[in-house]
């Protein structure tokens, strides 16, 4: 197993140190300029659209948002932020914020493209990077590579990580045997994933707001209780980000590396995962889901990850690499609200991480259908997901975290190249939306509105009020 760890470690070093940092920041800035700062100019529109209902049998904007949020909001928000601070120091939080703010533009572009090139799937739709790689780039081979990567990464590897975090938290808080936890998680997961996208959407629509709301309220209470210390904490974050203050966790390079790596793990901007959920929405215009998914990045990192960061940085014990991950978050919260915090965190982790298992599963399902529509393949995949939930629950799996970073990085590289080549289409779709809004209309999209746009069959016969379906 050591040889595998060594290979994966070297791969991650090359990928994250020399390729992805430059791609994520550089292309995020490019998309921000191309869209004329869409993430800032249209923030109000993003919040307005979250309440818009779907007229038809398809998945609504809000439901698609919550499916993607279910995958985004998970272990990364509680354990990932703690790891970033433990290994990169407080400055890592600044780089998480930065990658989120520019990543909102990347998320807009990829999710708008997913809507443009989505395909009909019964009463709903499916799509994502594999679909726009095939349709817009005429590169089905690249779409298949991406589909395999995301299925392995999200459906199997990430789900093992999430299950492991749940079982560890429950063992710590309630002394629940990991085998018992594995059995319970497997049963609940099987019931939901064999029920289809509508059941997934309904479950996440309930779980995500509840879990995020409670966690944010607790964090807000802690921040208010320590309000006089917050300016100092923010100053510490900025000083540490640029090496102006030496603190536990190391150099500017470490802060940059861990901030961006854990930021991407948490908000997934540009990675190519959220577009799979974005494509399912039944909306009148592709840009609507671009806005919704861009808001998801803001919600995940600027709100929830920041809440965790403040909890930890207000903690009176300096974070280090010995006390990291979920244990650090539990210890920090316990210092603020009492020993019952470990129970609260265990329940929060269950809700966060289990909703991620559901969202991650769907990303694999839609990409298996891209490769080949085969009921047996889908059945085998569902069994594999349940098996990985069991495996993750009972194992110590550091190698799986490293593998997750590697697969996540490879996915991001492929997707970022694709959306860079196609970004002009997303910009034209945005212009079409803005011009209709300025005219006082509820924007309705037709493929003929964009010169040269082909293979966007879901948008070739649009009614005057709403997309048929």
Secondary structure by P-SEA (a helix, b strand, c coil): caaaaaaaaaaaaaaccccaaaaaaaaaaaaaaaacccccccaaaaaaacccccccccccaaaaaaaaaaaacccccaaaaaaaaaccccaaaaaaaaaaaaaaaaaaaaaaaaaaacccccccccccaaaaaaaccccaaaaaaaaaaaaaacccaaaaaaaaaaaaaaaaaccccaaaaaaaaaaaaaaaaaacaaaaaaaaaacaaaaaaaaaaaaaaaaaaaccaaaaaaaaaaaaaacccccccccaaaaaaaaaaaaaaacccccccaaaaaaaccccccaaaaaaaaaaaaaccccaaaaaaaaaaacccccccccccaaaaaaaaaaccccaaaaaaaaaaaaaaaaaaaaaaaaaaaaaaaacccaaaaaaaaaaaaaaaaaaaccccaaaaaaaaaaaaaaaaaaaaaaaacaaaaaaaaaaaaaaaaacccbbbbccccccccccccccccccccccc
